[in-house]
Amino acid sequence: MLPRPSTSFVGREGELARARALLLGTRLLTLTGPGGCGKTRMAIELAGRSPEDFPDGVHFVSLAAVRDPALVPVSTARGIGLQDARGTPLLEHLSGYLSERDALVILDNMEQVLAARGFVADLLAATTRPRILVTSRSPLHLSWEQEFPVPALGVPPGGPAASTASVAGCESVRLFVARAAASAPGFTVTGENAAAVAGIAERLEGLPLAIELAAARVKVLEPAAILARLEDSLGLLVGGRRDAPDRHRALRATILWSHELLSEAAKALLAVCSVFRGGIDLAVLEGVCREAVHLPVPVLDALTELVDHSLVRADPVLGAAPRFAMLETVREFAAEQLVALPGHERVRAAHAAAFRALAEGLARPPAGPDRVGLDLVEREHDNFRAALDHYGETEPGTALRLANRLTAFWSIRGHFSEGRRRLGELLARVPDDDPERVDALNCAAWLATDQGDGAAAVPLLDETLARARAAGDRAGEATVLYYRGRASAIAGDPAGRADIERALELQLETGDDAGIAAALWLGGAVAILGEDHRLARERLERCVALCEARGLPAIEARARQLHAMADLELGDLARARAVLTRAVPAVVDLGDRFAIAVGLSLLAGLAARTGRPRVALRLAGAAAAYEEVNQTHRPQNVRARLDAWLEPARATVGAAAAKLVEGGRGMTVDQAVALGLADAPEDPWRAGPGAGLTRREREIAALVATGMTNREIAGRLQLSVRTVEVHVDHALTKVGLRTRTQLAAWLHQDGLAPGDT
């Protein structure tokens, strides 16, 4: 989905036309130019104006907050709506999804992760249809690449003879006027200010960001005063950076000038803002300032000043606390100012500590935050990454503790590979006796299990189990046992059942409520494996009650789904529907990617058991597609039972089964859930089995589906018209239909029409 800029796009019609022509003729177009030249806005406008060029969608991937090239594939996958995969297969995952799609992928702000150009090359080599649009200060230097340097906006014609109209009609002046009017309503180019406005646009080389920053000052300065101050700033800057390109000097001069107009408090706050990534929460910013920088005025006052100068912008998030953002070019300037700030290391440490504190109360899997907590961590994920980077360099043990606290979020929201990579790197940097090591090994194993990678998970858990037993830690032993049991059970290994049963015994003796709830949930799962569905329901009901009392939404939602699975096996279909009505929307609301695929499978089973075979098959397709896109792994037991539930449905619909499954793959999660929870029976005319038709009836019905009349069919088969009429009537009666149109539609649905075979 494309971002929605808060301001209008001005000018550059010719450049847009040329860029579009280049984009349609190449696989990789890179918009290059210095910071502030408008690359991002041009990319958004280019994609937004020509949606028909990309019928399978436009995917915008912001890399402004990314510093690690290894995160570029992960960020790309999430920008497209996919989940990360296990290391190298992520490229296969992305290319497999994109290879059949005429889509556009925009990689924005790639200059700080140019080392990821190899990933871009590999993705292009593995596909033939999608196009990639990159914005970067430097080209990628790939063989596919067509570079398009983004030019400056046109500046007014020089000389005293330039008319007011010719100045006002110039692109750079139009942008200045549009932004100035936002600060000073009614501002226009007049005979009195035309020369100064033209001078501003010319002096700033037509650079959009510089023009916008200058325009923000018209509410306090006349254009002539703005131009004079810009002249002074440019003179100072040229004296210090003679090797800088002209347009870069112009932008830095404008930012420097805006910076010099700030109060000392606002200058200090701008520097502090540079340590944030992906957004600035007001409350967190205030906390960082309390810890590291003494401001003589309230943070909000200084922040308002920065917003007024267009150096920081409001970034509203519906229902969230006040939030702000900086353009990357401004952030880089602010980072330079931070280095000159006394105690700048305290600022970085305070930022990292603030996000460590936010994560401190997060439970490890299978417990986890509620929807609000998960959304908060998602929103601040880039800031948590910055904190992990800081502690990874200064205090690896603290970084490992933070990573452990983030694992439930990584698990539920599908950041599996990133979490495993972080934990693996930090485990290699801490000593064997680090107190966080056991939790980290367990967390890494949990994430591996989420991806169905039991071969990696079980050895990690064997190590932590030995440690727990050697220390006599029975609660720790119970945790490791149900982690290991889950890993084995998901892979279909019966050894997992014994681990989980023993874990349940230990947790009931020594565990806390979260541990007992987890053991009851997994104990219910192994009871289902053992075909003891009544025991499963009893355990899962206890689990749900405990979760409700203690506030454990992630475990509760998964337990309810298993409860419905037991109900389905016991034939209690009304109860299964009631339980799934609560359970599946709950896992969707949490964004629990592992559990959603399971929930869709159970809805498919419910449809199959309640006489809706076509719905069942479509939901099975939706579950399979969701699992593939999100790189989760449904337990083997769920897969096997779904196949058993679907067997009668496949027999009922016959040749149409494969088409129905394929059709379901295109549904969204919300569409699939709504279809699965709907209680309406399938249309009677679509429910009759094709197997009841004789060979001649099928032959004649197939010709009906081509649009032939009874007389035409009679001539084709050398039969009487009356004989054809009788066969058509019999076919309609057998499949429960009333009209020839319905018969034709039924044949196409079941794949029996001539064009379907």
MARKOL-314906 format. One line per 10 residues: their letters; for each residue x, y, z of C-alpha. Coordinates in Angstrom, 2 decimals. Each point is the difference from the previous one (the first is absolute). Layout:
# MARKOL-314906
a	X,Y,Z  ... .
END
This chain:
# MARKOL-314906
mlprpstsfv	0.00,0.00,0.00  1.28,3.45,-0.92  0.44,2.63,2.73  -2.34,2.96,-0.16  2.05,3.22,0.06  -1.57,2.81,2.02  0.87,2.64,-2.61  -0.72,0.36,-3.69  2.41,-0.94,-2.78  1.19,2.99,-2.02 .
gregelarar	1.44,0.00,-3.52  2.31,-2.51,-1.70  -2.54,-1.18,-2.55  2.66,-0.48,-2.66  2.29,-1.91,2.35  -2.86,-2.27,1.06  -0.79,-0.84,-3.62  3.64,-0.83,-0.76  0.39,-2.05,3.17  -3.17,-1.97,-0.76 .
alllgtrllt	1.26,-0.83,-3.49  3.30,-1.21,1.45  -1.74,-2.03,2.72  -2.15,-1.83,-2.53  3.06,-0.83,-2.05  2.27,-1.35,2.73  -0.10,-2.33,3.00  1.89,2.35,2.32  -0.31,3.79,0.04  2.05,1.94,2.55 .
ltgpggcgkt	-0.94,3.59,0.78  3.22,1.64,1.16  0.88,3.39,1.41  1.07,1.71,3.20  -2.10,-0.03,3.13  -2.95,2.34,-0.24  -0.32,-0.05,-3.79  -3.40,-1.71,0.16  0.85,-3.60,-0.97  -2.53,-1.57,2.36 .
rmaielagrs	-2.83,2.35,-0.96  0.71,-0.59,-3.67  -0.02,-3.79,0.48  -3.35,0.17,1.82  -1.49,2.27,-2.65  1.36,-2.15,-2.82  -1.56,-3.16,1.44  -3.25,1.67,1.02  -0.70,1.49,-3.41  0.27,-3.23,-1.96 .
pedfpdgvhf	-1.63,-2.86,1.95  -1.06,-1.61,-3.27  3.67,-0.67,-0.74  0.19,-2.29,3.04  -3.27,-1.96,0.23  1.37,-2.21,2.78  0.79,2.90,2.27  2.62,2.48,1.17  1.99,-0.80,3.13  1.84,2.82,1.83 .
vslaavrdpa	2.94,-1.07,2.17  1.48,2.75,2.17  3.65,-0.63,0.83  0.62,3.37,1.66  0.27,-1.54,3.47  1.93,-3.10,-1.12  3.75,-0.05,0.64  0.74,-3.72,-0.33  0.07,-1.22,-3.64  -1.08,-3.44,1.25 .
lvpvstargi	-3.39,1.50,0.89  -0.71,1.19,-3.55  -1.43,-3.38,-1.18  -2.09,-0.21,3.19  -1.26,3.57,-0.43  -0.79,-0.71,-3.65  -1.97,-3.11,0.89  -2.04,1.84,2.60  -0.58,2.93,-2.34  -1.48,-2.42,-2.51 .
glqdargtpl	-2.12,-1.66,2.68  2.12,-3.11,0.42  1.82,-1.28,3.05  3.69,-0.64,0.34  1.21,-3.54,-0.62  2.98,-2.07,1.08  3.15,1.68,-1.32  0.63,-0.70,-3.69  -3.53,-1.29,-0.77  -1.31,3.55,0.53 .
lehlsgylse	1.16,0.85,-3.52  -1.87,-3.04,-1.30  -3.03,1.04,2.01  0.02,3.51,-1.48  0.77,-1.07,-3.55  -2.63,-2.73,0.11  -2.63,2.53,1.03  1.05,2.72,-2.46  0.89,-2.14,-3.01  -3.61,-0.24,-1.22 .
rdalvildnm	-0.93,3.60,0.80  0.21,3.25,-1.94  0.87,1.98,3.10  2.21,2.94,0.92  2.24,-0.09,3.07  1.30,3.37,1.21  3.15,-0.15,2.15  0.22,3.47,1.53  3.16,1.53,1.54  2.40,-2.77,-0.94 .
eqvlaargfv	3.18,2.06,0.21  0.91,-1.14,3.53  -0.42,-3.70,-0.86  1.64,-0.15,-3.42  1.68,-3.24,1.06  -3.41,-1.61,-0.54  0.24,0.61,-3.76  0.83,-3.70,-0.38  -3.43,-0.88,1.34  -1.61,2.30,-2.58 .
adllaattrp	2.04,-1.65,-2.75  -0.96,-3.49,1.17  -3.69,0.92,0.16  0.08,1.38,-3.52  1.84,-3.06,-1.28  -2.54,-2.35,1.62  -3.06,1.75,-1.52  -1.06,1.38,-3.36  -3.12,2.11,0.55  0.26,2.31,3.04 .
rilvtsrspl	1.80,3.33,-0.22  2.04,1.69,2.72  0.16,3.76,0.54  2.83,1.14,2.28  0.64,3.42,1.52  3.61,0.57,1.03  2.63,2.70,0.09  2.25,-2.38,-1.94  -0.78,-2.52,-2.76  0.16,-3.72,0.76 .
hlsweqefpv	2.30,-0.72,-2.97  -1.88,-3.14,-1.08  -0.26,-1.22,-3.58  -3.81,0.35,0.01  0.12,3.56,1.26  -1.26,3.08,-1.81  0.99,3.09,1.96  -2.21,3.11,-0.02  1.63,2.98,1.71  -2.83,2.01,1.59 .
palgvppggp	0.51,3.58,-1.13  -0.60,3.09,2.04  -3.19,1.96,-0.54  0.22,2.69,-2.64  1.08,3.41,1.32  -1.38,3.36,-1.19  1.54,1.82,-2.91  2.69,2.40,1.15  0.29,3.72,-0.48  -2.05,2.99,1.07 .
aastasvagc	-2.25,-0.34,-3.03  -1.60,-3.20,1.31  -3.71,0.56,0.48  -1.97,-0.89,3.09  -2.00,-2.50,-2.07  3.13,-1.75,-1.32  1.38,-0.28,3.54  -3.29,-1.29,1.41  -0.30,-2.61,-2.75  3.38,-1.59,0.71 .
esvrlfvara	-0.07,-3.45,1.68  2.31,0.86,2.89  -1.95,3.18,0.74  -3.31,-1.85,-0.18  1.33,-2.41,2.64  1.22,2.90,2.15  -3.39,1.71,-0.22  -1.93,-3.20,0.79  2.06,-0.69,3.14  0.14,3.66,1.04 .
aasapgftvt	-3.80,0.28,-0.24  -0.28,-2.92,2.42  1.83,2.13,2.59  -1.31,3.40,-1.05  -3.42,-0.38,-1.66  -0.43,2.23,-2.98  3.67,0.28,-0.86  0.54,0.61,-3.73  2.64,1.35,-2.34  -0.40,3.75,-0.44 .
genaaavagi	1.86,2.71,-1.77  1.64,0.93,3.29  1.29,-3.46,0.96  0.46,-1.67,-3.40  3.71,0.79,-0.27  0.72,-1.31,3.52  -2.03,-3.18,-0.53  1.77,-0.59,-3.29  3.33,0.57,1.74  -0.85,-2.57,2.69 .
aerleglpla	-0.92,-2.63,-2.59  3.13,0.72,-2.03  2.30,0.08,3.03  -1.36,-3.33,1.20  0.61,-1.56,-3.42  -3.67,-1.07,-0.28  0.52,-2.64,2.70  -3.46,-0.93,1.38  0.91,-0.67,3.64  2.07,3.18,0.25 .
ielaaarvkv	-2.86,2.00,-1.52  -2.51,-1.50,2.44  2.21,0.83,2.99  0.41,3.58,-1.19  -3.72,0.36,-0.71  -0.83,-0.95,3.58  1.54,3.32,1.12  -2.35,2.35,-1.87  -2.26,0.35,3.02  2.78,1.87,1.83 .
lepaailarl	2.27,1.31,-2.78  -0.60,1.74,-3.29  1.47,-1.74,-3.08  2.72,2.66,-0.26  1.12,-0.75,3.57  -0.04,-3.74,-0.70  2.19,0.52,-3.07  2.49,2.12,1.96  0.37,-2.61,2.72  0.43,-2.75,-2.58 .
edslgllvgg	2.80,1.98,-1.63  1.77,0.22,3.35  -0.40,-3.74,0.71  1.23,-0.97,-3.45  3.05,2.18,0.39  0.89,-1.66,3.28  -0.58,-3.48,-1.37  1.96,0.48,-3.19  2.91,1.17,2.08  -0.01,-3.22,1.99 .
rrdapdrhra	-0.94,-2.59,-2.65  1.35,1.09,-3.37  0.05,-3.58,-1.26  -3.75,-0.52,0.49  -2.25,-0.08,-3.10  -1.95,3.22,-0.59  -3.44,-1.49,0.67  1.26,-1.73,3.14  1.46,3.31,1.23  -3.33,1.70,-0.66 .
lratilwshe	-1.91,-2.57,2.03  2.47,0.01,2.88  -0.03,3.77,0.00  -3.78,0.02,0.32  0.01,-2.56,2.81  2.84,1.85,1.70  -1.86,3.28,-0.31  -3.17,-1.57,1.44  2.14,-1.48,2.77  1.57,3.36,0.83 .
llseaakall	-3.44,1.53,0.41  -0.86,-2.52,2.73  0.17,0.61,3.70  2.74,-1.84,1.86  -2.59,-2.40,1.42  -1.34,-0.84,-3.45  3.53,-0.50,-1.35  0.76,-2.48,2.77  -3.31,-1.80,-0.52  0.60,-0.31,-3.74 .
avcsvfrggi	3.30,-1.77,0.75  -1.73,-2.33,2.47  -2.68,-0.87,-2.58  2.68,-1.39,-2.31  0.47,-3.14,2.15  -3.57,-1.13,-0.68  -0.81,-2.28,-2.94  -3.32,-0.39,-1.73  -1.81,2.57,2.13  0.18,2.02,3.21 .
dlavlegvcr	-2.50,-0.57,2.80  -0.44,3.16,2.08  -0.03,-1.77,3.37  3.16,-1.96,-0.80  1.72,3.14,-1.29  -0.85,1.79,3.24  1.46,-2.90,1.99  3.24,0.00,-2.02  0.39,3.73,0.56  -0.57,-0.35,3.75 .
eavhlpvpvl	2.76,-2.60,0.16  2.58,1.51,-2.33  -0.64,3.65,-0.89  -1.22,2.87,2.13  -2.29,2.22,-2.06  -0.85,3.45,1.38  -3.56,-0.31,-1.38  -2.49,-2.87,-0.17  0.71,-2.52,-2.74  -3.35,0.70,-1.64 .
daltelvdhs	0.82,3.70,-0.35  3.34,-0.75,-1.68  -1.63,-2.66,-2.18  -2.67,2.44,-1.12  2.77,2.35,-1.08  1.57,-2.78,-2.09  -3.35,-0.76,-1.62  -0.52,3.69,-0.78  3.37,0.02,-1.78  -0.96,-3.16,-1.96 .
lvradpvlga	3.01,-1.83,1.42  -2.28,-2.52,1.72  -3.49,-0.95,-1.12  -2.98,-1.40,1.81  -0.58,-3.65,-0.85  -3.50,-0.80,1.25  -0.88,-3.63,0.70  -3.67,-0.72,0.67  -0.54,-0.72,3.68  3.71,0.36,0.85 .
aprfamletv	1.90,2.47,2.14  1.41,3.19,-1.62  2.66,-0.99,-2.51  2.45,1.85,-2.22  2.41,-0.73,-2.84  3.02,1.51,-1.76  1.05,-0.14,-3.61  3.18,-2.00,-0.38  1.96,3.00,-1.32  -0.92,2.03,3.07 .
refaaeqlva	0.74,-2.95,2.29  3.51,-0.27,-1.42  0.61,3.69,0.70  -1.41,-0.43,3.51  2.27,-3.00,0.60  3.00,2.21,-0.79  -1.24,2.48,2.58  -0.39,-2.80,2.55  3.67,-0.92,-0.25  0.86,3.55,1.02 .
lpghervraa	-2.41,-0.10,2.93  1.65,-0.55,3.41  -0.88,-3.45,1.31  -1.33,-1.24,-3.32  0.70,-3.62,1.02  -2.42,0.50,2.89  -2.69,0.83,-2.55  0.52,-3.27,-1.86  0.09,-1.92,3.26  -3.19,1.70,1.23 .
haaafralae	-1.78,-0.84,-3.27  1.03,-3.66,0.24  -0.97,-0.14,3.68  -3.44,1.48,-0.75  -0.80,-2.76,-2.47  1.53,-2.66,2.22  -2.42,1.18,2.70  -2.93,-0.21,-2.43  0.85,-3.63,-0.68  0.79,-0.99,3.56 .
glarppagpd	-3.47,-1.24,0.84  -0.47,-2.07,-3.15  -0.41,-3.70,0.77  1.80,-2.70,-1.94  -1.95,-2.39,-2.26  -2.56,-1.41,-0.03  -1.32,2.93,2.08  0.24,3.42,-1.55  -1.45,3.51,-0.14  -3.60,0.77,-0.85 .
rvgldlvere	-0.95,1.71,-3.25  0.84,3.47,1.33  3.41,-1.14,1.21  0.79,-1.81,-3.23  -0.96,3.05,-2.05  2.22,2.20,2.16  3.02,-2.25,-0.52  -0.76,-0.18,-3.74  -0.15,3.79,-0.16  3.31,0.35,1.88 .
hdnfraaldh	1.76,-2.95,-1.62  2.66,2.19,-1.62  0.73,1.66,3.33  0.32,-3.40,1.67  2.43,-0.95,-2.76  2.01,3.14,0.76  0.06,-0.96,3.69  1.17,-3.53,-0.87  2.75,1.48,-2.18  1.13,2.29,2.82 .
ygetepgtal	0.08,-2.70,2.65  1.51,-2.47,-2.44  3.03,2.30,-0.18  0.12,1.01,3.66  -1.74,-2.66,2.13  -0.69,-3.28,-1.86  -1.58,-1.57,3.08  -2.53,2.83,0.20  -0.65,-0.32,-3.72  -0.71,-3.70,0.48 .
rlanrltafw	-2.47,0.75,2.78  -1.80,2.49,-2.25  -0.07,-2.53,-2.86  -1.52,-2.59,2.33  -2.76,2.45,0.94  -0.75,0.69,-3.67  -0.30,-3.68,-0.96  -3.74,-0.28,0.66  -0.57,2.96,-2.32  2.33,-1.46,-2.62 .
sirghfsegr	-1.90,-3.30,0.26  -3.56,1.31,-0.12  0.61,2.62,-2.67  2.18,-2.24,-2.16  3.50,1.52,0.27  1.40,-3.51,0.32  3.27,0.23,-1.90  0.95,3.41,1.35  -0.55,-1.20,3.56  2.00,-3.17,-0.57 .
rrlgellarv	2.84,1.99,-1.57  0.10,2.52,2.86  -0.03,-2.70,2.65  2.64,-2.06,-1.81  2.38,2.95,-0.36  -0.37,1.01,3.64  0.35,-3.56,1.30  3.37,-0.13,-1.75  1.11,3.14,1.86  -0.95,-0.82,3.61 .
pdddpervda	1.76,-2.46,2.30  -1.49,-3.41,0.72  -0.92,1.02,3.54  -2.00,3.06,-1.06  -3.33,-0.12,1.90  -1.97,0.80,-3.17  1.55,-2.81,-2.03  -2.52,-2.71,0.85  -2.98,2.21,-0.82  1.67,1.03,-3.25 .
lncaawlatd	0.53,-3.61,-1.07  -3.63,-0.77,0.81  -1.19,3.08,-1.89  2.08,-0.88,-3.06  -1.46,-3.50,0.08  -3.55,1.36,0.26  0.48,2.17,-3.09  1.53,-2.93,-1.88  -3.04,-2.10,0.90  -2.30,2.74,-1.31 .
qgdgaaavpl	1.64,-0.59,-3.37  -0.17,-3.78,0.25  3.78,-0.23,0.44  0.05,-2.70,2.68  3.47,-1.12,-1.09  1.33,3.33,1.30  -2.33,0.29,2.98  0.46,-3.35,1.76  3.81,0.15,0.48  -0.32,3.45,1.59 .
ldetlarara	-2.61,-1.34,2.40  2.05,-3.09,0.81  2.72,2.37,1.25  -2.34,2.06,2.17  -1.72,-3.11,1.36  3.35,-1.35,1.17  0.78,3.35,1.67  -3.38,0.11,1.77  0.33,-3.55,1.32  3.58,0.58,1.13 .
agdrageatv	-1.17,3.06,1.95  -3.02,-1.79,1.47  -2.26,2.62,-1.57  -3.30,-1.87,-0.31  -1.97,2.98,-1.30  2.71,0.62,-2.59  -0.01,-3.68,-0.91  -3.77,0.13,-0.53  0.33,3.00,-2.33  2.67,-1.69,-2.11 .
lyyrgrasai	-2.01,-3.20,-0.17  -3.08,1.63,-1.43  2.16,2.04,-2.39  1.66,-3.22,-1.18  -3.28,-1.88,0.00  -1.56,2.67,-2.18  2.89,-0.18,-2.46  -0.30,-3.78,-0.26  -3.80,-0.09,-0.12  -0.23,2.57,-2.80 .
agdpagradi	2.35,-2.16,-2.05  -2.17,-3.05,0.68  2.50,-1.67,2.37  -1.89,-1.95,2.72  2.85,0.64,2.46  -1.41,3.48,0.44  -3.03,-1.37,1.84  2.09,-1.43,2.83  1.90,3.28,0.41  -3.18,2.03,0.25 .
eralelqlet	-1.70,-2.40,2.43  3.04,0.18,2.28  0.10,3.80,-0.36  -3.64,0.17,1.07  0.75,-2.05,3.12  2.93,2.24,0.94  -1.83,3.24,-0.68  -2.97,-1.03,2.12  2.45,-0.71,2.84  2.27,3.03,-0.28 .
gddagiaaal	-0.98,2.32,-2.84  -1.54,3.44,-0.11  -3.36,0.70,-1.60  1.46,0.77,-3.43  2.03,-3.20,0.06  -3.00,-2.06,1.11  -2.18,1.57,-2.71  2.61,-0.79,-2.65  0.34,-3.57,1.22  -3.79,-0.48,0.04 .
wlggavailg	-0.24,1.38,-3.54  2.67,-2.35,-1.30  -1.36,-2.80,2.20  -3.29,0.44,-1.82  1.84,-0.25,-3.28  1.62,-3.32,0.89  -3.32,-1.34,1.28  -1.42,0.69,-3.47  2.98,-1.81,-1.48  -0.86,-2.96,2.20 .
edhrlarerl	-3.67,0.10,-1.13  -1.14,0.83,3.56  -2.11,2.95,-1.01  -1.97,0.23,3.24  3.22,0.31,2.00  1.15,2.60,-2.52  -3.14,2.06,0.54  0.34,-0.21,3.76  3.61,1.21,-0.08  -0.71,2.74,-2.50 .
ercvalcear	-3.01,1.27,1.97  2.25,0.29,3.08  2.60,1.76,-2.10  -2.51,2.53,-1.36  -1.35,0.74,3.48  3.53,0.58,1.32  0.87,2.22,-2.97  -3.13,2.09,0.50  0.80,0.45,3.67  3.68,0.88,-0.53 .
glpaiearar	-0.18,1.90,-3.29  1.83,-2.33,-2.40  -1.66,0.78,-3.36  2.43,-1.80,-2.30  -0.25,-3.33,1.85  -3.75,0.41,0.46  -0.68,0.49,-3.71  2.10,-2.99,-1.01  -1.59,-2.16,2.72  -3.49,0.87,-1.22 .
qlhamadlel	0.92,-1.08,-3.51  1.19,-3.38,1.27  -3.19,-0.26,2.04  -1.96,0.37,-3.25  2.14,-2.69,-1.59  -0.99,-2.42,2.77  -3.64,1.01,-0.45  0.21,-0.78,-3.72  1.45,-3.42,0.70  -2.75,-0.70,2.57 .
gdlararavl	-2.70,1.07,-2.47  -1.11,2.93,2.17  -0.29,2.32,-2.97  -2.14,2.70,1.64  2.55,0.37,2.78  2.88,-0.02,-2.48  -1.62,2.88,-1.89  -0.58,1.97,3.21  3.61,-0.45,1.12  1.46,0.87,-3.41 .
travpavvdl	-2.18,3.11,-0.13  2.08,1.32,2.91  3.32,-1.67,-0.68  0.75,0.79,-3.64  -0.81,3.74,0.16  2.17,0.14,3.12  3.10,-1.42,-1.73  -0.63,2.29,-2.98  -0.30,3.01,2.30  3.29,-0.91,1.68 .
gdrfaiavgl	1.64,-0.49,-3.37  1.12,-3.46,1.17  1.33,-1.26,-3.30  0.70,-3.54,1.18  -3.52,-0.41,1.39  -1.89,1.62,-2.89  0.88,-2.80,-2.43  -1.20,-2.52,2.60  -3.24,1.95,0.49  -0.75,0.06,-3.71 .
sllaglaart	0.59,-3.76,-0.12  -2.50,-0.54,2.81  -2.58,2.18,-1.74  0.50,-2.16,-3.08  -0.61,-3.08,2.13  -3.16,1.54,1.48  -1.33,0.77,-3.49  0.73,-3.53,-1.17  -1.72,-1.53,3.04  -3.09,2.25,-0.39 .
grprvalrla	-0.78,-0.73,-3.65  1.82,2.87,-1.71  2.55,-1.85,-2.12  0.80,2.84,-2.37  0.57,2.45,2.85  2.20,-2.59,1.69  2.23,-0.37,-3.03  0.30,3.74,-0.54  0.98,0.46,3.64  2.58,-2.76,-0.34 .
gaaaayeevn	1.51,1.97,-2.88  0.00,3.17,2.10  1.77,-1.80,2.86  2.67,-1.43,-2.30  0.64,3.35,-1.68  0.21,1.82,3.34  2.50,-2.55,1.28  2.16,0.37,-3.10  -0.08,3.80,-0.03  0.71,0.30,3.73 .
qthrpqnvra	2.55,-2.82,0.18  -1.65,-1.69,2.96  -0.45,-3.75,0.42  -3.26,-1.62,1.06  0.42,-2.99,2.30  0.05,-3.30,-1.83  -3.02,-1.15,1.99  -2.05,2.97,-1.23  0.98,-0.73,-3.59  -0.93,-3.68,0.31 .
rldawlepar	-3.39,0.70,1.56  -0.82,2.66,-2.56  0.68,-2.51,-2.77  -2.36,-2.45,1.69  -2.73,2.62,0.42  0.33,1.03,-3.65  -0.12,-3.50,-1.47  -3.85,-0.13,-0.18  -0.06,3.58,-1.31  2.36,-0.91,-2.83 .
atvgaaaakl	-2.17,-3.00,-0.88  -3.11,2.17,0.01  1.22,2.70,-2.36  2.06,-2.28,-2.21  2.18,1.61,-2.64  -0.65,3.52,1.32  1.93,-0.65,3.25  3.36,1.21,-1.29  -1.56,3.14,-1.47  -1.75,0.81,3.24 .
veggrgmtvd	3.21,-0.38,2.00  1.84,2.21,-2.48  -2.78,2.58,0.13  0.23,0.13,3.78  3.67,0.91,-0.19  -0.94,3.48,-1.19  -2.15,0.85,3.02  1.13,2.42,2.68  0.03,-1.16,3.61  -3.06,2.11,0.80 .
qavalglada	-1.90,-1.44,-2.96  0.92,-3.54,0.98  -1.02,0.48,3.65  -3.32,1.57,-1.01  -0.70,-2.88,-2.39  0.97,-2.62,2.57  -2.15,1.46,2.79  -3.04,0.58,-2.21  -2.78,-2.45,0.80  -1.89,0.08,-3.31 .
pedpwragpg	-0.18,-3.33,-1.89  1.39,-0.24,-3.50  -2.45,0.58,-2.85  -1.85,-3.29,-0.64  0.69,0.16,-3.73  3.72,-0.04,0.68  -0.01,-2.88,2.45  -1.02,-2.96,-2.18  2.66,-2.64,-0.78  1.01,-0.29,-3.63 .
agltrrerei	0.54,-3.71,0.39  -3.79,-0.56,-0.34  0.00,0.89,-3.70  0.29,-2.69,-2.66  2.64,0.25,-2.72  -2.61,1.24,-2.54  -1.42,2.52,2.48  3.49,1.37,0.66  0.67,0.21,-3.74  -3.21,1.90,-0.67 .
aalvatgmtn	0.40,2.23,3.05  3.51,0.91,-1.15  -1.42,1.15,-3.35  -2.66,2.01,1.84  2.86,1.78,1.75  1.37,1.11,-3.40  -3.27,1.82,-0.75  -1.39,-2.48,-2.54  -3.79,-0.39,-0.29  -1.73,-3.38,0.35 .
reiagrlqls	-0.48,-0.12,-3.77  3.70,0.72,-0.63  1.00,-2.68,2.51  -2.38,-2.50,-1.67  1.61,0.66,-3.37  3.49,-0.27,1.45  -0.67,-3.37,1.71  -2.46,-1.33,-2.59  -2.80,-0.26,2.57  -3.60,1.17,-0.04 .
vrtvevhvdh	-0.76,3.35,1.58  -2.37,-1.72,2.42  2.77,-2.37,1.15  2.28,2.95,0.70  -2.79,1.76,1.93  -0.50,-3.09,2.18  3.74,-0.26,0.76  0.18,3.71,0.90  -3.03,-0.35,2.30  1.58,-3.03,1.71 .
altkvglrtr	3.29,1.83,0.50  -1.76,3.01,1.52  -1.99,-2.22,2.37  3.02,-2.01,1.15  2.09,3.03,0.91  -2.89,1.96,1.48  -0.14,2.77,-2.59  -2.82,1.73,-1.85  1.49,1.73,-3.05  2.53,-0.62,-2.76 .
tqlaawlhqd	1.95,3.08,1.18  0.39,-1.53,3.44  1.12,-3.26,-1.55  2.66,1.76,-2.07  1.26,1.89,3.08  0.10,-3.24,2.01  2.05,-1.73,-2.69  2.51,2.84,-0.12  0.19,0.02,3.81  0.73,-3.73,0.05 .
glapgdt	2.47,0.17,-2.85  -2.16,-2.16,-2.28  -0.66,2.50,-2.77  2.01,-0.57,-3.23  2.19,3.07,0.59  0.91,-1.23,3.49  1.42,-3.38,-1.00 .
END
